[in-house]
Amino acid sequence: MSTKLIYFAWVRERIGKPEEDVELPAGIETVADLLRWLKSRGEEYENALQYPDVIRVAINQEHVGHREKIAGAREIALFPPMTGG
Amino acid sequence: MASTIVPAIRVQREDFDVAAEIAALTKGRADIGAVVTFSGLCRDEQGALTALELEHYPGMAEAEIGRIAAEAIERWPLQGLTVIHRHGKIAPGENIVLVVAASAHRQAAFEAADFLMDYLKSRAPFWKKEHRADGSEGGWVEAKEADDKAADRWKTPGR
C-alpha cells in the first residue's frame, strides 16, 4: 500500500516537492521510524529533517506525536511548528 | 446543556468585514449579552516587510479549527462563534484572522476568544513567510515558545 506524504513551509522547500507517494519498507511502524527512514533518502531530506524533534506530524489531517503508529495512514503530513493566527 | 451551537468556520483568501460578521452572529437574537471579537492584522515590522505569505494545509486547517471551536463550545456557554483565517499574500494593515465569540455574559466570551487564539496559533496548520522590503529572501516566521506557553494555560487535568 502506498502512503501519501505531504510537506509544508520550509520542510516542503528543503525537500523540494509538495507531496509524493511512497511505499514504506517493512519495519517502519511509528512516526519516528518514518522520519528516520526519510532522512536517509538523500541530501534534501537530510536537510529538511536534520532536527527531527522540531518536525510536527499529522496523520489523516490530525496532529500526532512521534511515537504514534502509522499503520493504515492514508496521508501523513510533515511540517514545522505552526505560525498562524 | 441546551442545544449545541454550530460554529461558522471559514478558511479563505478574501478579506472579511468585522462589523458584518458581528451582525451576522447577533441578527434577530435577544439572548446574547456579550460579543468579543479579536482581529489579527499583518504588521510591517517598522517598514521591513511588504507582505506576509500564509501557507496552509487545505482540509486540515478547517478540520483543526473545527476541533478547537468544538472544545471552546464544550468549555464555555457560547451562543455564537465565528472563526475566519485567511491564507495567501497579505499586506501590512490587512486582516489575517478573526474570532467572534458571543455569550450571555462577557467572561465566557472573553475567555473563549482568548483560548481560541492561543490554540489557533499553536495548532492550526498555517505558516507565515516574510516578503522583505529590501528585496532579500524572506524567511519563515519562527514559532514562539511564548505562544506554546500561552496555549498550555488552558490545559485541564485529564486532557
gemmi code that builds the backbone of each chain (N, CA, C; Angstrom):
import gemmi

chains = {
    "A": [
        ("MET", (0.844, -1.196, 0.000), (0.000, 0.000, 0.000), (0.881, 1.248, 0.000)),
        ("SER", (0.576, 2.186, -0.870), (1.399, 3.397, -0.865), (0.774, 4.448, 0.052)),
        ("THR", (1.640, 5.283, 0.586), (1.217, 6.317, 1.532), (1.554, 7.670, 0.934)),
        ("LYS", (0.628, 8.601, 1.066), (0.861, 9.939, 0.545), (1.532, 10.791, 1.617)),
        ("LEU", (2.683, 11.339, 1.272), (3.375, 12.252, 2.186), (3.199, 13.676, 1.673)),
        ("ILE", (2.875, 14.593, 2.567), (2.672, 15.992, 2.198), (3.587, 16.858, 3.046)),
        ("TYR", (4.210, 17.854, 2.409), (5.163, 18.707, 3.126), (4.715, 20.163, 3.062)),
        ("PHE", (4.987, 20.906, 4.138), (4.624, 22.315, 4.164), (5.785, 23.188, 4.614)),
        ("ALA", (5.689, 24.472, 4.198), (6.613, 25.540, 4.616), (8.064, 25.131, 4.328)),
        ("TRP", (8.987, 25.319, 5.299), (10.391, 25.042, 4.940), (10.681, 23.561, 4.777)),
        ("VAL", (9.849, 22.698, 5.310), (10.048, 21.264, 5.055), (9.823, 21.002, 3.551)),
        ("ARG", (8.759, 21.608, 3.001), (8.455, 21.487, 1.568), (9.587, 22.078, 0.721)),
        ("GLU", (10.050, 23.275, 1.101), (11.109, 23.926, 0.321), (12.397, 23.112, 0.324)),
        ("ARG", (12.753, 22.571, 1.477), (14.029, 21.841, 1.554), (13.959, 20.493, 0.848)),
        ("ILE", (12.816, 19.816, 0.951), (12.687, 18.529, 0.259), (12.519, 18.760, -1.241)),
        ("GLY", (11.931, 19.915, -1.584), (11.864, 20.284, -2.998), (10.621, 19.815, -3.717)),
        ("LYS", (9.635, 19.337, -2.972), (8.361, 18.974, -3.584), (7.253, 19.047, -2.530)),
        ("PRO", (6.021, 19.344, -2.995), (4.936, 19.490, -2.015), (4.384, 18.160, -1.505)),
        ("GLU", (4.499, 17.125, -2.310), (3.967, 15.821, -1.868), (4.533, 14.699, -2.722)),
        ("GLU", (4.395, 13.481, -2.239), (4.820, 12.309, -3.006), (4.156, 11.065, -2.424)),
        ("ASP", (4.057, 10.048, -3.264), (3.547, 8.756, -2.800), (4.736, 7.844, -2.587)),
        ("VAL", (4.784, 7.199, -1.440), (5.911, 6.304, -1.146), (5.409, 4.928, -0.713)),
        ("GLU", (6.236, 3.948, -1.000), (5.999, 2.598, -0.473), (6.879, 2.472, 0.760)),
        ("LEU", (6.265, 2.344, 1.910), (7.062, 2.261, 3.134), (7.647, 0.863, 3.280)),
        ("PRO", (8.961, 0.789, 3.515), (9.556, -0.532, 3.710), (9.065, -1.176, 5.007)),
        ("ALA", (9.210, -2.479, 5.075), (8.811, -3.192, 6.292), (9.617, -2.659, 7.478)),
        ("GLY", (9.002, -2.639, 8.638), (9.722, -2.211, 9.836), (9.507, -0.745, 10.190)),
        ("ILE", (8.840, 0.002, 9.300), (8.543, 1.403, 9.612), (7.193, 1.427, 10.322)),
        ("GLU", (7.235, 1.483, 11.638), (5.995, 1.352, 12.409), (5.480, 2.650, 13.006)),
        ("THR", (6.393, 3.505, 13.386), (5.973, 4.747, 14.054), (6.392, 5.971, 13.232)),
        ("VAL", (5.872, 7.109, 13.649), (6.257, 8.381, 13.027), (7.775, 8.572, 13.122)),
        ("ALA", (8.351, 8.264, 14.282), (9.806, 8.407, 14.456), (10.569, 7.528, 13.462)),
        ("ASP", (10.077, 6.291, 13.222), (10.701, 5.399, 12.230), (10.655, 6.037, 10.839)),
        ("LEU", (9.483, 6.609, 10.522), (9.293, 7.233, 9.208), (10.284, 8.382, 9.005)),
        ("LEU", (10.422, 9.222, 10.028), (11.336, 10.372, 9.915), (12.778, 9.899, 9.719)),
        ("ARG", (13.141, 8.838, 10.452), (14.499, 8.301, 10.347), (14.752, 7.738, 8.941)),
        ("TRP", (13.761, 7.032, 8.408), (13.893, 6.448, 7.076), (13.960, 7.531, 5.993)),
        ("LEU", (13.067, 8.519, 6.110), (13.048, 9.601, 5.113), (14.378, 10.343, 5.073)),
        ("LYS", (14.916, 10.576, 6.261), (16.165, 11.320, 6.397), (17.311, 10.661, 5.637)),
        ("SER", (17.208, 9.337, 5.460), (18.277, 8.595, 4.795), (18.094, 8.554, 3.281)),
        ("ARG", (17.044, 9.239, 2.770), (16.746, 9.125, 1.340), (17.508, 10.096, 0.458)),
        ("GLY", (18.307, 10.983, 1.040), (19.082, 11.904, 0.209), (19.341, 13.209, 0.932)),
        ("GLU", (20.169, 14.015, 0.293), (20.637, 15.252, 0.915), (19.494, 16.198, 1.259)),
        ("GLU", (18.515, 16.290, 0.333), (17.420, 17.236, 0.576), (16.575, 16.821, 1.785)),
        ("TYR", (16.420, 15.505, 1.960), (15.663, 15.014, 3.115), (16.470, 15.216, 4.394)),
        ("GLU", (17.759, 14.960, 4.306), (18.676, 15.152, 5.430), (18.606, 16.611, 5.907)),
        ("ASN", (18.565, 17.506, 4.907), (18.476, 18.940, 5.166), (17.183, 19.329, 5.882)),
        ("ALA", (16.098, 18.775, 5.397), (14.785, 19.128, 5.942), (14.565, 18.531, 7.328)),
        ("LEU", (15.129, 17.337, 7.523), (14.788, 16.587, 8.732), (15.974, 16.454, 9.692)),
        ("GLN", (16.922, 17.391, 9.534), (18.139, 17.384, 10.335), (17.830, 17.320, 11.842)),
        ("TYR", (16.817, 18.072, 12.257), (16.410, 18.062, 13.671), (14.995, 17.504, 13.767)),
        ("PRO", (14.885, 16.181, 13.797), (13.548, 15.564, 13.734), (12.615, 16.017, 14.862)),
        ("ASP", (13.205, 16.377, 16.018), (12.362, 16.766, 17.155), (11.469, 17.970, 16.864)),
        ("VAL", (11.904, 18.857, 15.961), (11.090, 20.057, 15.703), (9.996, 19.804, 14.670)),
        ("ILE", (10.085, 18.674, 13.973), (9.111, 18.393, 12.915), (7.769, 17.974, 13.525)),
        ("ARG", (6.706, 18.639, 13.095), (5.354, 18.285, 13.531), (4.740, 17.380, 12.470)),
        ("VAL", (3.875, 16.485, 12.923), (3.334, 15.479, 12.013), (1.821, 15.364, 12.194)),
        ("ALA", (1.125, 15.221, 11.069), (-0.313, 14.944, 11.124), (-0.585, 13.682, 10.321)),
        ("ILE", (-1.399, 12.795, 10.875), (-1.843, 11.605, 10.150), (-3.320, 11.781, 9.843)),
        ("ASN", (-3.657, 11.600, 8.573), (-5.046, 11.798, 8.121), (-5.618, 13.106, 8.670)),
        ("GLN", (-4.791, 14.159, 8.610), (-5.181, 15.532, 8.964), (-5.455, 15.751, 10.449)),
        ("GLU", (-4.828, 14.922, 11.307), (-4.888, 15.174, 12.748), (-3.484, 15.135, 13.338)),
        ("HIS", (-3.200, 16.077, 14.270), (-1.883, 16.091, 14.903), (-1.598, 14.779, 15.631)),
        ("VAL", (-0.351, 14.296, 15.510), (0.063, 13.105, 16.258), (1.473, 13.332, 16.813)),
        ("GLY", (1.826, 12.556, 17.805), (3.182, 12.601, 18.343), (4.099, 11.659, 17.567)),
        ("HIS", (5.393, 11.723, 17.843), (6.360, 10.910, 17.093), (6.307, 9.421, 17.437)),
        ("ARG", (5.630, 9.078, 18.535), (5.543, 7.656, 18.893), (4.307, 6.986, 18.307)),
        ("GLU", (3.479, 7.797, 17.629), (2.234, 7.271, 17.054), (2.536, 6.204, 15.988)),
        ("LYS", (1.732, 5.146, 15.967), (1.847, 4.113, 14.933), (1.274, 4.657, 13.627)),
        ("ILE", (1.880, 4.283, 12.505), (1.400, 4.822, 11.237), (0.630, 3.804, 10.406)),
        ("ALA", (0.383, 2.627, 10.975), (-0.372, 1.617, 10.229), (-1.714, 2.184, 9.782)),
        ("GLY", (-2.037, 2.019, 8.500), (-3.332, 2.448, 7.986), (-3.417, 3.910, 7.613)),
        ("ALA", (-2.303, 4.653, 7.745), (-2.341, 6.079, 7.401), (-2.450, 6.249, 5.886)),
        ("ARG", (-3.408, 7.023, 5.428), (-3.518, 7.340, 4.000), (-2.623, 8.520, 3.657)),
        ("GLU", (-2.589, 9.473, 4.598), (-1.942, 10.751, 4.325), (-1.161, 11.178, 5.555)),
        ("ILE", (0.138, 11.375, 5.378), (0.972, 11.832, 6.501), (1.613, 13.153, 6.095)),
        ("ALA", (1.406, 14.164, 6.918), (1.960, 15.482, 6.608), (3.081, 15.817, 7.585)),
        ("LEU", (4.152, 16.415, 7.049), (5.302, 16.844, 7.853), (5.447, 18.342, 7.699)),
        ("PHE", (5.616, 19.032, 8.818), (5.715, 20.494, 8.742), (6.402, 21.062, 9.974)),
        ("PRO", (6.860, 22.331, 9.868), (7.465, 22.968, 11.039), (6.376, 23.395, 12.033)),
        ("PRO", (6.772, 23.827, 13.237), (5.792, 24.384, 14.175), (4.971, 25.473, 13.474)),
        ("MET", (3.705, 25.534, 13.810), (2.792, 26.417, 13.094), (2.900, 27.858, 13.560)),
        ("THR", (2.618, 28.778, 12.638), (2.744, 30.211, 12.938), (1.557, 31.000, 12.404)),
        ("GLY", (0.369, 30.409, 12.518), (-0.826, 31.129, 12.069), (-1.308, 32.091, 13.127)),
        ("GLY", (-2.541, 32.529, 12.981), (-3.166, 33.419, 13.950), (-2.750, 34.855, 13.744)),
    ],
    "B": [
        ("MET", (-27.306, 20.424, 29.304), (-26.907, 21.568, 28.479), (-27.913, 21.793, 27.343)),
        ("ALA", (-28.154, 23.040, 27.019), (-29.086, 23.387, 25.933), (-28.504, 22.974, 24.581)),
        ("SER", (-29.231, 23.269, 23.528), (-28.782, 22.853, 22.198), (-27.387, 23.397, 21.901)),
        ("THR", (-26.579, 22.569, 21.257), (-25.204, 22.955, 20.957), (-25.182, 23.854, 19.720)),
        ("ILE", (-24.405, 24.902, 19.804), (-24.314, 25.802, 18.648), (-23.360, 25.241, 17.599)),
        ("VAL", (-23.570, 25.659, 16.371), (-22.688, 25.243, 15.278), (-21.802, 26.442, 14.925)),
        ("PRO", (-20.488, 26.305, 15.089), (-19.627, 27.448, 14.788), (-19.530, 27.688, 13.279)),
        ("ALA", (-19.332, 28.941, 12.893), (-19.072, 29.277, 11.486), (-17.564, 29.342, 11.307)),
        ("ILE", (-17.027, 28.465, 10.470), (-15.575, 28.400, 10.274), (-15.257, 28.597, 8.801)),
        ("ARG", (-14.387, 29.553, 8.528), (-14.020, 29.777, 7.131), (-12.516, 29.966, 6.985)),
        ("VAL", (-11.963, 29.294, 6.010), (-10.552, 29.465, 5.642), (-10.585, 29.997, 4.230)),
        ("GLN", (-10.126, 31.220, 4.038), (-10.357, 31.881, 2.752), (-9.235, 32.838, 2.386)),
        ("ARG", (-9.136, 33.112, 1.084), (-8.149, 34.058, 0.586), (-8.648, 35.497, 0.785)),
        ("GLU", (-9.969, 35.701, 0.638), (-10.556, 37.030, 0.659), (-10.529, 37.650, 2.063)),
        ("ASP", (-10.629, 38.962, 2.078), (-10.736, 39.705, 3.328), (-12.114, 39.445, 3.950)),
        ("PHE", (-12.290, 39.884, 5.194), (-13.590, 39.782, 5.846), (-13.944, 41.143, 6.438)),
        ("ASP", (-15.234, 41.321, 6.746), (-15.741, 42.568, 7.305), (-16.160, 42.290, 8.743)),
        ("VAL", (-15.414, 42.855, 9.687), (-15.631, 42.549, 11.107), (-17.058, 42.894, 11.533)),
        ("ALA", (-17.517, 44.092, 11.153), (-18.860, 44.523, 11.566), (-19.930, 43.596, 10.990)),
        ("ALA", (-19.748, 43.199, 9.734), (-20.728, 42.306, 9.090), (-20.758, 40.941, 9.781)),
        ("GLU", (-19.595, 40.474, 10.236), (-19.544, 39.173, 10.916), (-20.230, 39.241, 12.281)),
        ("ILE", (-20.060, 40.360, 12.984), (-20.757, 40.521, 14.273), (-22.260, 40.558, 14.029)),
        ("ALA", (-22.669, 41.341, 13.021), (-24.100, 41.481, 12.715), (-24.707, 40.126, 12.358)),
        ("ALA", (-23.960, 39.318, 11.593), (-24.474, 38.004, 11.166), (-24.699, 37.094, 12.379)),
        ("LEU", (-23.854, 37.259, 13.388), (-23.942, 36.404, 14.570), (-25.072, 36.824, 15.505)),
        ("THR", (-25.371, 38.131, 15.542), (-26.319, 38.645, 16.544), (-27.700, 38.986, 15.972)),
        ("LYS", (-27.825, 38.987, 14.653), (-29.076, 39.388, 14.000), (-30.268, 38.565, 14.501)),
        ("GLY", (-31.312, 39.281, 14.927), (-32.537, 38.613, 15.341), (-32.453, 37.908, 16.682)),
        ("ARG", (-31.356, 38.136, 17.419), (-31.179, 37.452, 18.706), (-31.422, 38.437, 19.838)),
        ("ALA", (-32.070, 37.985, 20.885), (-32.269, 38.838, 22.056), (-31.634, 38.220, 23.298)),
        ("ASP", (-30.945, 37.099, 23.102), (-30.372, 36.385, 24.247), (-28.874, 36.607, 24.417)),
        ("ILE", (-28.254, 37.279, 23.455), (-26.800, 37.492, 23.522), (-26.511, 38.783, 24.281)),
        ("GLY", (-25.713, 38.684, 25.323), (-25.395, 39.877, 26.103), (-23.986, 40.363, 25.907)),
        ("ALA", (-23.145, 39.552, 25.249), (-21.735, 39.923, 25.118), (-21.159, 39.359, 23.826)),
        ("VAL", (-20.469, 40.217, 23.084), (-19.758, 39.768, 21.880), (-18.318, 40.253, 21.991)),
        ("VAL", (-17.393, 39.311, 21.951), (-15.972, 39.668, 21.950), (-15.407, 39.322, 20.583)),
        ("THR", (-14.720, 40.288, 19.963), (-14.060, 39.969, 18.697), (-12.556, 40.185, 18.853)),
        ("PHE", (-11.810, 39.323, 18.207), (-10.373, 39.517, 18.085), (-10.036, 39.521, 16.609)),
        ("SER", (-9.330, 40.568, 16.146), (-8.810, 40.559, 14.779), (-7.306, 40.587, 14.843)),
        ("GLY", (-6.680, 39.725, 14.074), (-5.226, 39.730, 13.955), (-4.872, 40.359, 12.617)),
        ("LEU", (-3.952, 41.346, 12.635), (-3.581, 42.064, 11.420), (-2.105, 41.834, 11.085)),
        ("CYS", (-1.792, 42.054, 9.824), (-0.396, 41.943, 9.370), (0.359, 43.231, 9.729)),
        ("ARG", (1.513, 43.080, 10.384), (2.370, 44.234, 10.714), (3.476, 44.364, 9.673)),
        ("ASP", (4.052, 45.596, 9.556), (5.168, 45.739, 8.603), (6.530, 45.677, 9.284)),
        ("GLU", (6.558, 45.473, 10.624), (7.822, 45.398, 11.379), (8.721, 46.587, 11.047)),
        ("GLN", (8.231, 47.790, 11.346), (8.959, 49.060, 11.111), (9.406, 49.210, 9.653)),
        ("GLY", (8.543, 48.844, 8.743), (8.850, 49.055, 7.331), (9.657, 47.944, 6.680)),
        ("ALA", (10.037, 46.922, 7.441), (10.894, 45.858, 6.897), (10.135, 44.892, 5.987)),
        ("LEU", (8.823, 44.775, 6.186), (8.051, 43.790, 5.409), (7.078, 44.449, 4.445)),
        ("THR", (6.958, 43.844, 3.262), (5.944, 44.322, 2.320), (4.713, 43.428, 2.345)),
        ("ALA", (4.862, 42.222, 2.852), (3.719, 41.307, 2.938), (4.103, 40.075, 3.741)),
        ("LEU", (3.076, 39.356, 4.175), (3.257, 38.007, 4.713), (2.530, 37.059, 3.772)),
        ("GLU", (3.165, 35.912, 3.489), (2.517, 34.888, 2.672), (2.096, 33.783, 3.629)),
        ("LEU", (0.808, 33.515, 3.681), (0.341, 32.458, 4.588), (0.045, 31.185, 3.828)),
        ("GLU", (0.858, 30.163, 4.126), (0.624, 28.838, 3.560), (-0.281, 28.080, 4.531)),
        ("HIS", (-1.139, 27.216, 4.002), (-1.976, 26.422, 4.906), (-2.153, 25.020, 4.361)),
        ("TYR", (-2.677, 24.159, 5.203), (-2.919, 22.757, 4.852), (-4.418, 22.648, 4.583)),
        ("PRO", (-4.816, 22.698, 3.294), (-6.249, 22.678, 2.986), (-6.892, 21.407, 3.536)),
        ("GLY", (-8.041, 21.533, 4.083), (-8.704, 20.373, 4.670), (-8.390, 20.276, 6.150)),
        ("MET", (-7.106, 20.125, 6.470), (-6.770, 20.036, 7.890), (-6.981, 21.382, 8.588)),
        ("ALA", (-6.745, 22.490, 7.875), (-6.928, 23.811, 8.511), (-8.363, 23.937, 9.022)),
        ("GLU", (-9.321, 23.623, 8.157), (-10.735, 23.698, 8.549), (-11.033, 22.699, 9.669)),
        ("ALA", (-10.507, 21.480, 9.515), (-10.789, 20.420, 10.497), (-10.217, 20.772, 11.872)),
        ("GLU", (-8.994, 21.290, 11.894), (-8.358, 21.594, 13.174), (-9.043, 22.785, 13.854)),
        ("ILE", (-9.390, 23.812, 13.062), (-10.120, 24.945, 13.652), (-11.461, 24.438, 14.192)),
        ("GLY", (-12.075, 23.501, 13.478), (-13.336, 22.907, 13.936), (-13.171, 22.190, 15.268)),
        ("ARG", (-12.054, 21.466, 15.425), (-11.817, 20.759, 16.693), (-11.592, 21.748, 17.839)),
        ("ILE", (-10.859, 22.832, 17.547), (-10.598, 23.848, 18.578), (-11.913, 24.547, 18.956)),
        ("ALA", (-12.723, 24.871, 17.943), (-14.011, 25.538, 18.188), (-14.928, 24.632, 19.003)),
        ("ALA", (-14.928, 23.336, 18.695), (-15.782, 22.391, 19.428), (-15.370, 22.339, 20.901)),
        ("GLU", (-14.060, 22.421, 21.143), (-13.603, 22.402, 22.535), (-14.040, 23.674, 23.268)),
        ("ALA", (-13.970, 24.816, 22.563), (-14.406, 26.084, 23.178), (-15.895, 26.022, 23.518)),
        ("ILE", (-16.680, 25.444, 22.606), (-18.131, 25.356, 22.826), (-18.453, 24.434, 24.005)),
        ("GLU", (-17.604, 23.416, 24.160), (-17.802, 22.493, 25.273), (-17.443, 23.156, 26.620)),
        ("ARG", (-16.438, 24.040, 26.573), (-15.933, 24.602, 27.826), (-16.637, 25.877, 28.281)),
        ("TRP", (-17.192, 26.643, 27.348), (-17.847, 27.905, 27.716), (-19.261, 27.939, 27.153)),
        ("PRO", (-20.185, 28.593, 27.879), (-21.574, 28.668, 27.403), (-21.728, 29.703, 26.282)),
        ("LEU", (-21.327, 29.335, 25.077), (-21.360, 30.278, 23.961), (-22.694, 30.200, 23.221)),
        ("GLN", (-23.101, 31.344, 22.690), (-24.339, 31.372, 21.894), (-24.049, 31.583, 20.414)),
        ("GLY", (-22.822, 31.868, 20.105), (-22.432, 32.024, 18.705), (-20.925, 32.063, 18.627)),
        ("LEU", (-20.378, 31.555, 17.513), (-18.923, 31.557, 17.361), (-18.574, 31.571, 15.869)),
        ("THR", (-17.726, 32.526, 15.504), (-17.243, 32.607, 14.124), (-15.721, 32.658, 14.145)),
        ("VAL", (-15.086, 31.847, 13.322), (-13.627, 31.890, 13.186), (-13.301, 31.960, 11.696)),
        ("ILE", (-12.552, 32.979, 11.314), (-12.136, 33.119, 9.910), (-10.612, 33.255, 9.891)),
        ("HIS", (-9.955, 32.460, 9.056), (-8.495, 32.578, 8.908), (-8.180, 32.717, 7.432)),
        ("ARG", (-7.432, 33.762, 7.097), (-7.078, 33.967, 5.684), (-5.782, 33.245, 5.336)),
        ("HIS", (-5.592, 32.996, 4.032), (-4.325, 32.469, 3.537), (-3.952, 33.235, 2.282)),
        ("GLY", (-2.738, 33.002, 1.784), (-2.253, 33.737, 0.612), (-1.445, 34.949, 1.046)),
        ("LYS", (-1.258, 35.894, 0.095), (-0.398, 37.048, 0.361), (-1.209, 38.163, 1.033)),
        ("ILE", (-0.734, 38.611, 2.182), (-1.466, 39.602, 2.969), (-0.557, 40.790, 3.259)),
        ("ALA", (-1.019, 42.000, 2.900), (-0.200, 43.210, 3.048), (-0.327, 43.775, 4.456)),
        ("PRO", (0.700, 44.524, 4.913), (0.611, 45.160, 6.227), (-0.662, 45.994, 6.355)),
        ("GLY", (-1.305, 45.886, 7.498), (-2.555, 46.604, 7.729), (-3.781, 45.774, 7.409)),
        ("GLU", (-3.592, 44.696, 6.636), (-4.741, 43.844, 6.288), (-5.026, 42.831, 7.396)),
        ("ASN", (-6.264, 42.346, 7.372), (-6.689, 41.318, 8.330), (-6.065, 39.961, 8.016)),
        ("ILE", (-5.764, 39.202, 9.069), (-5.331, 37.805, 8.909), (-6.362, 36.851, 9.508)),
        ("VAL", (-6.784, 37.162, 10.731), (-7.631, 36.200, 11.446), (-8.716, 36.933, 12.225)),
        ("LEU", (-9.858, 36.272, 12.374), (-10.965, 36.849, 13.153), (-11.602, 35.775, 14.029)),
        ("VAL", (-11.816, 36.140, 15.284), (-12.622, 35.294, 16.183), (-13.751, 36.165, 16.727)),
        ("VAL", (-14.978, 35.703, 16.613), (-16.116, 36.391, 17.228), (-16.805, 35.394, 18.151)),
        ("ALA", (-16.838, 35.718, 19.442), (-17.461, 34.819, 20.420), (-18.610, 35.553, 21.098)),
        ("ALA", (-19.786, 34.939, 21.087), (-20.965, 35.563, 21.685), (-21.482, 34.700, 22.823)),
        ("SER", (-21.877, 35.386, 23.910), (-22.393, 34.664, 25.063), (-23.376, 35.566, 25.815)),
        ("ALA", (-24.004, 35.030, 26.837), (-24.911, 35.850, 27.636), (-24.122, 36.880, 28.443)),
        ("HIS", (-22.941, 36.471, 28.903), (-22.134, 37.348, 29.754), (-20.709, 37.445, 29.237)),
        ("ARG", (-20.042, 38.536, 29.623), (-18.756, 38.834, 28.994), (-17.639, 37.845, 29.308)),
        ("GLN", (-17.635, 37.275, 30.516), (-16.477, 36.462, 30.890), (-16.280, 35.265, 29.956)),
        ("ALA", (-17.380, 34.587, 29.653), (-17.286, 33.418, 28.758), (-16.813, 33.844, 27.373)),
        ("ALA", (-17.320, 34.981, 26.902), (-16.951, 35.448, 25.560), (-15.470, 35.831, 25.505)),
        ("PHE", (-15.007, 36.554, 26.532), (-13.586, 36.930, 26.586), (-12.695, 35.682, 26.644)),
        ("GLU", (-13.022, 34.792, 27.554), (-12.166, 33.618, 27.747), (-12.145, 32.717, 26.520)),
        ("ALA", (-13.303, 32.513, 25.921), (-13.367, 31.640, 24.739), (-12.545, 32.222, 23.589)),
        ("ALA", (-12.632, 33.541, 23.395), (-11.869, 34.180, 22.307), (-10.368, 34.056, 22.568)),
        ("ASP", (-9.974, 34.236, 23.817), (-8.570, 34.148, 24.214), (-8.044, 32.716, 23.982)),
        ("PHE", (-8.814, 31.756, 24.443), (-8.489, 30.329, 24.251), (-8.352, 29.997, 22.764)),
        ("LEU", (-9.333, 30.434, 21.975), (-9.309, 30.131, 20.535), (-8.049, 30.677, 19.873)),
        ("MET", (-7.676, 31.906, 20.212), (-6.484, 32.480, 19.584), (-5.211, 31.750, 20.007)),
        ("ASP", (-5.117, 31.401, 21.297), (-3.929, 30.662, 21.750), (-3.817, 29.325, 21.030)),
        ("TYR", (-4.938, 28.636, 20.860), (-4.909, 27.331, 20.200), (-4.720, 27.444, 18.698)),
        ("LEU", (-5.321, 28.477, 18.087), (-5.111, 28.673, 16.640), (-3.635, 28.867, 16.347)),
        ("LYS", (-2.979, 29.676, 17.202), (-1.559, 29.977, 16.966), (-0.684, 28.732, 17.040)),
        ("SER", (-0.989, 27.834, 17.969), (-0.075, 26.702, 18.150), (-0.539, 25.416, 17.477)),
        ("ARG", (-1.804, 25.346, 17.007), (-2.308, 24.077, 16.451), (-2.911, 24.148, 15.048)),
        ("ALA", (-3.311, 25.345, 14.616), (-3.920, 25.431, 13.276), (-2.801, 25.426, 12.230)),
        ("PRO", (-2.910, 24.576, 11.203), (-1.796, 24.416, 10.251), (-1.681, 25.561, 9.237)),
        ("PHE", (-1.061, 26.645, 9.707), (-0.738, 27.809, 8.878), (0.715, 28.176, 9.144)),
        ("TRP", (1.388, 28.669, 8.105), (2.790, 29.087, 8.249), (2.976, 30.412, 7.526)),
        ("LYS", (3.671, 31.349, 8.201), (3.867, 32.685, 7.627), (5.274, 32.822, 7.051)),
        ("LYS", (5.333, 33.293, 5.803), (6.631, 33.613, 5.207), (6.696, 35.112, 4.944)),
        ("GLU", (7.859, 35.710, 5.247), (8.005, 37.151, 5.091), (8.375, 37.530, 3.663)),
        ("HIS", (7.793, 38.634, 3.183), (8.277, 39.293, 1.971), (8.953, 40.571, 2.429)),
        ("ARG", (10.245, 40.697, 2.170), (11.002, 41.810, 2.740), (11.094, 43.001, 1.788)),
        ("ALA", (11.048, 44.209, 2.384), (11.045, 45.449, 1.610), (12.355, 45.652, 0.848)),
        ("ASP", (13.475, 45.129, 1.390), (14.775, 45.344, 0.723), (15.037, 44.316, -0.386)),
        ("GLY", (14.039, 43.486, -0.677), (14.169, 42.539, -1.782), (14.911, 41.265, -1.430)),
        ("SER", (15.474, 41.190, -0.216), (16.181, 39.960, 0.176), (15.179, 38.835, 0.415)),
        ("GLU", (15.681, 37.618, 0.374), (14.838, 36.438, 0.565), (14.243, 36.449, 1.971)),
        ("GLY", (12.948, 36.483, 2.054), (12.302, 36.495, 3.369), (12.294, 35.116, 3.984)),
        ("GLY", (12.360, 35.062, 5.287), (12.365, 33.766, 5.962), (10.985, 33.384, 6.446)),
        ("TRP", (10.890, 32.140, 6.913), (9.662, 31.681, 7.561), (9.641, 32.220, 8.979)),
        ("VAL", (8.511, 32.744, 9.379), (8.366, 33.244, 10.744), (8.549, 32.064, 11.704)),
        ("GLU", (9.352, 32.279, 12.744), (9.581, 31.196, 13.702), (8.502, 31.145, 14.774)),
        ("ALA", (8.126, 29.948, 15.134), (7.136, 29.782, 16.198), (7.747, 30.279, 17.506)),
        ("LYS", (6.915, 30.925, 18.311), (7.405, 31.455, 19.591), (7.054, 30.520, 20.725)),
        ("GLU", (8.021, 30.334, 21.589), (7.785, 29.484, 22.759), (6.669, 30.080, 23.618)),
        ("ALA", (6.603, 31.427, 23.616), (5.568, 32.114, 24.407), (4.162, 31.708, 23.956)),
        ("ASP", (4.016, 31.429, 22.646), (2.700, 31.025, 22.142), (2.317, 29.630, 22.638)),
        ("ASP", (3.305, 28.734, 22.711), (3.028, 27.395, 23.248), (2.669, 27.479, 24.728)),
        ("LYS", (3.401, 28.336, 25.435), (3.125, 28.524, 26.864), (1.725, 29.076, 27.062)),
        ("ALA", (1.336, 30.028, 26.196), (0.002, 30.635, 26.298), (-1.066, 29.554, 26.116)),
        ("ALA", (-0.835, 28.663, 25.175), (-1.808, 27.580, 24.928), (-1.865, 26.603, 26.112)),
        ("ASP", (-0.707, 26.405, 26.741), (-0.645, 25.486, 27.882), (-1.480, 25.946, 29.078)),
        ("ARG", (-1.700, 27.262, 29.159), (-2.506, 27.801, 30.267), (-3.874, 27.143, 30.355)),
        ("TRP", (-4.392, 26.732, 29.191), (-5.784, 26.248, 29.109), (-5.894, 24.757, 29.336)),
        ("LYS", (-4.762, 24.101, 29.515), (-4.818, 22.645, 29.696), (-5.491, 22.317, 31.009)),
        ("THR", (-6.377, 21.361, 30.966), (-7.030, 20.915, 32.194), (-6.596, 19.485, 32.463)),
        ("PRO", (-6.566, 19.077, 33.719), (-6.130, 17.719, 34.031), (-6.978, 16.704, 33.257)),
        ("GLY", (-6.327, 15.691, 32.759), (-7.050, 14.633, 32.064), (-7.191, 14.860, 30.580)),
        ("ARG", (-6.782, 16.025, 30.062), (-6.857, 16.261, 28.638), (-5.550, 15.933, 27.954)),
    ],
}
model = gemmi.Model(1)
for chain_id, residues in chains.items():
    chain = gemmi.Chain(chain_id)
    for i, (resn, *xyz) in enumerate(residues, 1):
        res = gemmi.Residue()
        res.name, res.seqid = resn, gemmi.SeqId(i, " ")
        for name, pos in zip(("N", "CA", "C"), xyz):
            atom = gemmi.Atom()
            atom.name, atom.element = name, gemmi.Element(name[0])
            atom.pos, atom.b_iso = gemmi.Position(*pos), 0.0
            res.add_atom(atom)
        chain.add_residue(res)
    model.add_chain(chain)
structure = gemmi.Structure()
structure.add_model(model)
structure.setup_entities()
